[in-house]
Amino acid sequence: MVLMLYWRRKMKSDKTRELVILSLYAALIIVSVQFIRIPFGPQFVHLGNALVVIAVLIFGARKGALVATVGLGLFDIFNGYAAEVWITILESLIVCYVLYLVFEKLLKSNDKITNIIIIGVIAAVTKIILNFVKYTIINSVVAALPLNAAMVLALTKIGGTFGTSVVTIIAVPLLYPVFKRILQRN
């Protein structure tokens, strides 16, 4: 009986601890995008996508997707992008799903440095493709441009995505071991 009470209490505290850690990580995403960004055309370069990738690597795809949705979604809501928050969430979920397929299924969650670099590159390329497709659709449907013109205009709009992708490729292998060590200590 005493063992069962201890186990229940420990389980509750572990779940609470995990919830707090995930919440703090989502807040870290918001703060990093809010305060550590460089304007680049209509977009800006930021660490948010790199932190999403690290969340998937550390917490797994489901919890990483949750953290990405909350962090990037709340950033959009707080900063005047509420009308586009669903697109941000959809993009984040797609990136997390791609990372799930590659890291958890293909690479069997092996976090050797070459795999972490590969994951950073895959996340960056996925984000570039998603933004290119998004702006092409918006330009062709909303602006009624022919497909070729919509694609060219889309390329001009995603400069910040290229910058953020470079940041992701560099930051993921540098920051992942740091976050992993911090979370293993606790």
C-alpha positions as CSV (number, residue, x, y, z in Angstrom):
1,M,0.0,0.0,0.0
2,V,2.8,2.4,0.9
3,L,4.6,1.6,-2.3
4,M,1.5,2.2,-4.3
5,L,1.0,5.7,-2.7
6,Y,4.7,6.5,-3.3
7,W,4.3,5.4,-7.0
8,R,1.2,7.5,-7.5
9,R,2.8,10.6,-5.9
10,K,5.9,10.1,-8.0
11,M,3.9,9.6,-11.2
12,K,2.0,12.9,-10.5
13,S,5.2,14.8,-9.8
14,D,6.9,13.4,-12.9
15,K,3.9,14.4,-15.1
16,T,3.9,17.8,-13.5
17,R,7.6,18.2,-14.1
18,E,7.2,17.2,-17.7
19,L,4.4,19.6,-18.2
20,V,6.5,22.4,-16.7
21,I,9.5,21.6,-18.8
22,L,7.4,21.5,-22.0
23,S,5.7,24.8,-21.1
24,L,9.1,26.4,-20.4
25,Y,10.4,25.2,-23.7
26,A,7.4,26.6,-25.6
27,A,8.0,29.9,-23.8
28,L,11.6,29.7,-24.9
29,I,10.5,29.4,-28.5
30,I,8.3,32.5,-28.1
31,V,11.0,34.5,-26.5
32,S,13.7,33.5,-29.0
33,V,11.5,34.5,-32.0
34,Q,10.4,37.7,-30.3
35,F,13.8,39.0,-29.2
36,I,16.4,37.2,-31.2
37,R,15.5,38.0,-34.7
38,I,16.9,39.8,-37.7
39,P,14.5,41.5,-40.2
40,F,15.0,40.1,-43.7
41,G,12.5,41.5,-46.3
42,P,8.9,40.8,-45.3
43,Q,10.1,38.0,-42.9
44,F,12.8,37.7,-40.3
45,V,15.5,35.3,-39.4
46,H,15.1,33.6,-36.0
47,L,16.0,30.6,-33.8
48,G,12.4,29.3,-33.5
49,N,12.6,26.6,-36.1
50,A,15.9,25.3,-34.7
51,L,14.3,25.1,-31.3
52,V,11.4,23.1,-32.8
53,V,13.8,20.6,-34.3
54,I,15.6,20.3,-30.9
55,A,12.2,19.8,-29.2
56,V,11.5,16.8,-31.6
57,L,14.9,15.4,-30.9
58,I,14.7,15.7,-27.2
59,F,11.0,15.2,-26.4
60,G,9.9,13.0,-29.4
61,A,7.7,14.0,-32.3
62,R,4.4,14.2,-30.5
63,K,5.6,16.4,-27.6
64,G,7.8,18.3,-30.0
65,A,4.8,19.1,-32.2
66,L,2.9,20.2,-29.1
67,V,5.7,22.5,-28.0
68,A,6.0,23.9,-31.6
69,T,2.3,24.5,-31.9
70,V,2.1,26.3,-28.6
71,G,5.3,28.3,-29.0
72,L,5.0,29.4,-32.6
73,G,1.2,29.6,-32.4
74,L,1.3,31.9,-29.4
75,F,4.0,34.0,-31.0
76,D,1.8,34.6,-34.0
77,I,-1.2,35.5,-31.9
78,F,0.8,37.9,-29.7
79,N,2.4,39.6,-32.7
80,G,-0.5,40.3,-35.1
81,Y,-0.4,37.2,-37.1
82,A,-3.5,35.6,-35.7
83,A,-5.1,35.2,-39.1
84,E,-2.1,33.1,-40.2
85,V,-1.6,31.1,-37.0
86,W,-3.3,28.0,-38.5
87,I,-0.7,28.0,-41.4
88,T,2.1,28.3,-38.9
89,I,0.7,25.4,-36.9
90,L,0.2,23.3,-40.0
91,E,3.7,24.0,-41.2
92,S,5.1,23.1,-37.8
93,L,3.1,19.8,-37.7
94,I,4.4,18.9,-41.1
95,V,8.0,19.6,-40.2
96,C,7.6,17.6,-37.0
97,Y,6.0,14.7,-38.9
98,V,8.9,14.7,-41.4
99,L,11.4,14.7,-38.5
100,Y,9.4,11.8,-36.9
101,L,9.7,9.8,-40.1
102,V,13.4,10.4,-40.6
103,F,14.8,10.6,-37.0
104,E,12.5,8.2,-35.1
105,K,11.7,5.7,-37.9
106,L,14.6,5.8,-40.3
107,L,17.5,6.7,-38.0
108,K,16.0,4.8,-35.0
109,S,16.5,7.9,-32.8
110,N,20.2,7.5,-33.0
111,D,21.5,10.9,-32.0
112,K,25.1,10.7,-33.3
113,I,26.3,14.1,-34.6
114,T,26.0,13.2,-38.3
115,N,22.4,12.3,-37.8
116,I,21.7,15.5,-35.9
117,I,23.3,17.5,-38.8
118,I,21.1,15.5,-41.3
119,I,18.0,16.3,-39.3
120,G,18.8,20.0,-39.2
121,V,19.3,20.0,-43.0
122,I,16.1,18.1,-43.6
123,A,14.1,20.4,-41.3
124,A,15.5,23.4,-43.1
125,V,14.8,22.1,-46.6
126,T,11.3,21.0,-45.5
127,K,10.5,24.5,-44.2
128,I,11.8,26.1,-47.4
129,I,9.6,23.9,-49.5
130,L,6.6,24.5,-47.3
131,N,7.0,28.3,-47.5
132,F,7.6,28.2,-51.3
133,V,4.4,26.1,-51.8
134,K,2.5,28.3,-49.4
135,Y,3.4,31.6,-51.1
136,T,2.9,30.1,-54.6
137,I,-0.6,29.0,-53.7
138,I,-1.4,32.4,-52.1
139,N,0.0,34.3,-55.1
140,S,-1.8,32.1,-57.6
141,V,-5.2,31.9,-55.8
142,V,-5.4,35.2,-54.0
143,A,-3.5,37.4,-56.4
144,A,-4.7,35.4,-59.4
145,L,-1.2,35.3,-60.9
146,P,-0.2,32.6,-63.4
147,L,1.7,29.8,-61.9
148,N,5.1,30.8,-63.2
149,A,4.7,34.4,-61.9
150,A,3.3,33.1,-58.6
151,M,6.4,30.9,-58.2
152,V,8.8,33.7,-59.0
153,L,7.1,36.0,-56.5
154,A,7.1,33.3,-53.9
155,L,10.9,33.0,-54.2
156,T,11.2,36.8,-53.5
157,K,9.1,36.4,-50.3
158,I,11.0,33.6,-48.7
159,G,14.4,35.3,-48.1
160,G,13.8,35.1,-44.4
161,T,13.1,31.4,-44.6
162,F,16.4,30.8,-46.3
163,G,18.1,32.7,-43.5
164,T,16.2,30.9,-40.8
165,S,17.1,27.6,-42.5
166,V,20.8,28.4,-42.4
167,V,20.4,29.3,-38.7
168,T,18.6,26.0,-38.2
169,I,21.3,24.0,-39.9
170,I,24.0,25.7,-37.7
171,A,22.1,25.9,-34.4
172,V,20.7,22.4,-34.2
173,P,24.0,20.5,-33.9
174,L,25.4,23.2,-31.6
175,L,22.4,23.5,-29.2
176,Y,21.0,19.9,-29.2
177,P,23.9,18.6,-27.0
178,V,23.5,21.5,-24.6
179,F,19.7,21.0,-24.1
180,K,20.1,17.3,-23.9
181,R,22.7,17.6,-21.1
182,I,20.5,20.2,-19.2
183,L,17.5,17.9,-19.3
184,Q,19.5,14.8,-18.3
185,R,20.7,16.5,-15.2
186,N,17.2,17.1,-14.0
